[in-house]
Amino acid sequence: ELRHRASPWQRNLGYPLAMLGLLALTGISVLIVCFHVLELLLDDAAMPRGIQDACLGQVSFSIFGSFGAALQVVLIFYLMLSSVVGFYSSPLFTRLLPERQGTPLTKIIGNCVSLLVLSSALPVFSRTLGITRFDLLGDFGRFNWLGNFYIVFLYNMGFAGLTTLCLVKKVSWAVQAELIRALGEDR
């Protein structure tokens, strides 16, 4: 209903630009994770352990300087939003979605707990994937399992593989549907 009421500018320019932006952010995050996997294979220093004796402002957290730091912030926000959307889209948690002016207190508490768990896991998630090395004022790099190569490697490979699979599936199905519609074989 919202798509039909949208202006032609939104339909023809806004939605495609938003899709390209989402595809670009997903592709960049997969590329960073693949690069991190290569770093893990070649260098032990790529493990997501804590940074010792690195004061804020004295050490750059990105090899691309200010642009890289801004890109990391954008990717972290993208991962946060995609985690929340994915959480509420899963069949197990769709009934936890709040309803406008009709959400019971138990559902509000469940949403608060869910968002707290997701936001607490985000620094460890982004650090394990190699998107950032920043600890966000917590000592998240000191977890013992972050020093285990196999866990970190499999976590990165799982993220890269499953994200690429979802990306290819969504894009290829959308292209197939448009081709079938354009060729008139849907009738």
N, C-alpha and C positions, 0 to 999 in steps of 0.2 A: 504494500500500500504506500509506503514511504517512497519507494522507487518510482512509482507512477506519478506521485505528486511532485517529484523533484524537477527542477528546471532543466531545460536542455543543456545548459552549461554544466550543471552538476552531472548529468547522465553522460555527456559526451566528453567532458574534460576532467571533472572532479574524480569520478569513480575510476577511470583508467589510470590517472596519476596516482591515486591512492593504491591501486593494485601494483603499479610499477614500483612505488615506494616500498610496499611490503615485500615484494619479490627481491628488490635490491637489498633491503635489510636482512632478509633471510639468507640470500646468497653471500653477503659479506660476512655474516656470522658463521656460516658453514666454511667459508674460505679461511677465516681466522682460526677456527677449530682444526681444520686440516693442516694449517701451518703449525699450530701448536702440537699436533700429533707428530709431525716431522721433527719438531724441536725435541719432543720427548724421546724420540728414537735416537737422536744424534747427541743430545746434551742432557746430562743429569741436572743441570741448573734450571731447566725448564719446569721442574716439578713445582707444584703450587704451594711451596712452604712459605713461611713468613719471611719478610725482608728484615734482616738484622741491621741495625744502626743506620736506617734510612729516614732522615727527618723530612717531613713534608716540605716541599718547595726546593729541596736541594738535589733530589734525584727525580728525573723524568720517569713517569710510569708508562710512557709510550715511546716507541722508536720513531714515531712521526711527529713528535712535539705536541704543540697545542691542537693541531688538527686531529691527531691520533687520540688525544685525551677527550676531545669533543665527540669523536666517533665512538669511543668507549662508553661515554655517558649516554649517547643516543641508543647504542646497542643494549645497554643495561636496561634502559626504560622500555625498549622494544621487547626484550626478554621478559620483563616484569608483566607488561600488558598481555603478551602472548601466553604467559603462564596462567594468568587470571582467566583469560578467555578460554583457554584449553581446559582449565579446571572446571569452569561452569558449563562447558560444552560436553563434558564426559557424562555418559548415561547414569553413572552412580551419583553425581552431584547436581543434576539438573533441577531436582526438586528443592535444592537449597537456595535457588535464585530468589532474591527478594521481590516482593510484589508491591506495587505502589499503593501506599496507604492501607495495606492489609497484611503486613508481615508480622507474624507472632514473635514474641520475645525470644523463644528458643531458637527460631530461625536466625534472628539477628545475632544472637550469641554464637551460633554455629558459623555464620559468615565472618564474624570478628575473629574467631579462632582460626578459621581457614586462611583468611588474609594475613593474620599474624604469622602462621606457619610458612606461608608462601614468601612473605617479605623477609623472614628470618633466614630462609634457605637461599635467597637470591645472592648474597655476597659469596657464599661458598660455591654456589652454582656457577657464577660468572668467573670466579677464581679458578675453579677446577677445569673449566673449558678453555682457560687461557685468554679470555677476553680482557681481563684486567689483572693487575698484580696488587692493586690497592686494597687495604684491609678494612676500610670504612670504620675506623676507630675501634674495631673489634679485633681480637687476635685470631681471626679465622684461619690463618695459615699454620696454626700450631696443632691442628687435628692430626692424630697419628696416622689415620688412613690416607691423608693427603701425601704422605711420603711413600705410599705403596704404589709402585709403578704400574702394576697390572690393573688395579682398580681405576686409577686415573686414566690409563690408556684405554681400557674398555669403556669407560664412561664417555670419553671423547669420541671414540669410534662409534659407539651407540648413538650419541647425539648427531654426529655428522651423517651416519647412514640413515637413521630414521627421518631426520629432517629433509635430507635429499630425496628419500622415497616419497614423503608427503608432498614435497614441492613438485616432483615429477608427476606424481599421480594427479594432483590438482590441476596443474598446467596442461598436462596431456589430455585429461578428460574434458577440460573446458575447450581446448582447441578442437578435439574430436566432435564435441557437441555443436560447436559453431560451424565446422566443416559440413557436418550432416545437415544442419539447418540451412546453410548457404546452398548446398547442392540440391535441396528440396527432397531429400530422401527420408525426412521425418514424417511425411504424409502417408 
